[in-house]
Amino acid sequence: MTWRLLVNSPTPPPATTAARSVRLDALGRLGADWWSVIVSGVVVVLAVLGALPKIPW
């Protein structure tokens, strides 16, 4: 019986085709930290504009 060592070899990046746009590739490269900054920025802008619903505390 032969035992194989399973090694995760790096896979080459997928070939870009006309169907995949550069914009989608750029969005995929954004990390979780930047997504949280973008989402919190949108919430702040909505709060400044008064577009968020009022919570009756």
Backbone hydrogen bonds, N-H to C=O, Kabsch-Sander energy under -0.5 kcal/mol:
donor,donor_aa,acceptor,acceptor_aa,energy
6,L,4,R,-0.7
7,V,5,L,-0.7
9,S,7,V,-1.2
21,S,19,A,-0.6
25,D,21,S,-1.4
26,A,22,V,-2.1
27,L,23,R,-2.0
28,G,24,L,-1.9
29,R,25,D,-1.0
30,L,27,L,-0.8
35,W,31,G,-1.9
36,S,32,A,-2.1
37,V,33,D,-1.8
38,I,34,W,-2.4
39,V,35,W,-2.6
40,S,36,S,-2.4
41,G,37,V,-2.0
42,V,38,I,-2.0
43,V,39,V,-2.1
44,V,40,S,-2.2
45,V,41,G,-2.3
46,L,42,V,-2.4
47,A,43,V,-2.2
48,V,44,V,-2.5
49,L,45,V,-2.1
50,G,46,L,-0.5
50,G,47,A,-0.8
51,A,46,L,-2.5
52,L,46,L,-0.7
57,W,55,I,-1.3
